[in-house]
Each structure stands twice: as structure tokens, then as C-alpha cells.
Amino acid sequence: MKINFFKSLISILGIFLLVVLYLSTIGIETKKFNQQIIDKVVQSNEELNISLKKVRLTLDPLKFQLKAKTIGATIYYFNRPLELDYIQTSVSFVSIFKSKFVSSNFKIVTKSILLKDLVKFARSITFRPEFLILETVIRDGYIILDLNLNLDQNGKIKNDYEVKGILKKGKIKFFKNIDFDKISLSFNFKEKQYLVRDIKFSSEKVDFNSNQLKIFKIDNKYLFEGVLENSKSVVSKNLIKLLNLNLKNIDIKNTKFSSKNDFEFQIDRKFKFQNLKFETRVNFDQIMIKDIYNLSNYFPEIKKNLVLTNHDLKLKYEKNTLLAEGKGKIKIGNNSEKIEYLISKKKENYEFETNLKIKKITLKNQKIIKNNFPLTKDLIDLKDHKLNIKY
């Protein structure tokens, strides 16, 4: 008798485990909840519509919940389609028997879609002006979205939403004559807080990358904070213009540089770029500076341009003020000398201080020297000098 009882118990447990395994892996297909899912998704906007085929029910054995997952879905707004990979939500066991769908939590995953199409779709729903501006600057790109949403009783999205996704092959044009292309990144967006990771893009033939970018919504503006690096590349004049730095006396043509930048800036709803701050460490191979101070009148070996080579430079920029501290070598005539310097630039005003170690340089004799040392010649050779200059 006991043996038969245990055999029956084992059989029941085996059947139960097989049912759990089947429901957990394969599940069952039904159209039972199609209309209720459609009604729930489009509840907040009558112009929305959604096309569903079937819903597959699977069991989450750890949480002991049923998951309803659509098989193929497309959402429409005024006949504008947005293809979804699936919609998933939790279903109570009571729902199975009462045929009543009571869930308000949704996980929506899109297929790979054109970024421009997604923005058009969002703009058609919200009518917010920033989407129109965003649509005009986007040139290319594909995006996959993973949305976790909770809806209130009126079908509106609560503020505890989370949006994750990836962007590939993006191309945008924020500023005149400057394109950003080959954009790839992953992101995680929550209410007023946006985190972007593994960022890579190119601009003006310069490759940039960033491990992380933080974005905060403050009133009607967006605050960006992050670290940006670039590989050794030729400096673009357009990038210098972007920073609003009028370096008319500095020739950066064919200059190669690498940098690591800690930055902060704001963008308003009209995508106006403002309040730029950055601290950066730069290494460059060569920069030519025009002799605007006519140093050649005193040192005839100095050519029309001064040439800085193999420099390490620290920059800080805030409120139209640029501070630069650097060291490297400067070419004077045929000799390369060691130099350290500090430069402050605010609009068109400069302050400059440098320490220069000179092995040998020729100085034109000046009147004050000639008057005090009448036997000196027209040219005076200086050797092994340390020179401090303030301007």
C-alpha cells in the first residue's frame, strides 16, 4: 500500500516538474489577452494602435509568476509604424481563469530601427519642439531600445521608468561645418538622470572615446559631465572654432595631438551650446607661434615664427578664460631649447610668463647696453643662460 502511494506521489511530482519545465522553456501560445494588452498600451492616446499576433505564456519558476510575451508586434501612430521585437508583462494566475488582464508593468524591446524614424515617431506623439530640432541634426544611425514601464490608472507612464539600449553607426550634425559620425554607445536613462557608456565617435578625422558620460536634466536644460579622450591626430580648425578660441597668432596646421579631457557643459531645448568648462592634458608634436612681439628685433636668430615641439600641456577653460601650463622644447634658430610657460587668455587679453634655458643665442646690442658698455659689439653672444620673461 505504501509502495503504491510513493509511486503515485513520485509520478505526480514528475508530471509537475515536466509541466513546470515545459511552461518555463516552451510555454503556451494564446490570443486570450491580445485585446486587453492592446487596450492597456494605447489607453493614454486614442491615436495609438498596436498589431499583435499571438501571446506566449511562460513560467518564471523563481518568482512563480507567469510572463506574457508577444510574438511579433508593431505599434502605430497615425499609421506611422514602429517595429517591436516583443512586449512582455507579468500575468497573475487569477488572470488565467478570469480572462482578465490586470498587469500595469511592461517590458518593450524594439528591433533595430533607424534613429531618425524613432525620433519622428516620438515627435508625432509628444509634439515637443526639441524632437523637431533633433530630427534635423540626425543624419544616420540604428538603435535598439529596451524599455521597462509602469503605467498608472490612466495609462500614463510613471516616473520610475528605465530605458536601456545601444546605438550604432550614428551620424549627427550639431554645429555648422562639424559632423560627428561613426557613433556607437550604450545607455541607461531614468527620470532626469541619463548614463551613457562605451562612447566612440569621429569628428574632423579625429577618433574620440569615453568610458562614461552623465547627463542631468535641470529645469529646461541638460547638464553634461564626462571624460573624453582622443588618439593622436591632426588638429582641426573647426574644432578650435567650436571652443570659441580665436588663436589667430597660432598656426596649428598639420599639428598632431592626443588629449584626455574632463568636461562639463549645458545644452538647452534649442540645442544651444553654453557654459563650457574643461580641464585637459594634451601632448602635441609641433605648434608654430607668430612673432607678434617682434622678438627678432632683439634676437636675430629667431625666425618669423617660433616653433614649439614635443610638448606636454595642461589646459583649463571656463567663462571664456583659458589657462595653459606647459613644458617642452622651442626651436630658436638652429637650436632647440627647453622651455616652461604659463599663459592666461581672456577674450583678446593675454598674460604670459616663461622660463627658458638657453645654451646659446645672439642678442642685438641695445642702446642702453652700448651706453654703459661702449666696447661691446653690435651682436652679443649669450651662453648657458636662464631667462625669465613676463608679459
Disulfide bonds with the S-S distance in Angstrom:
none
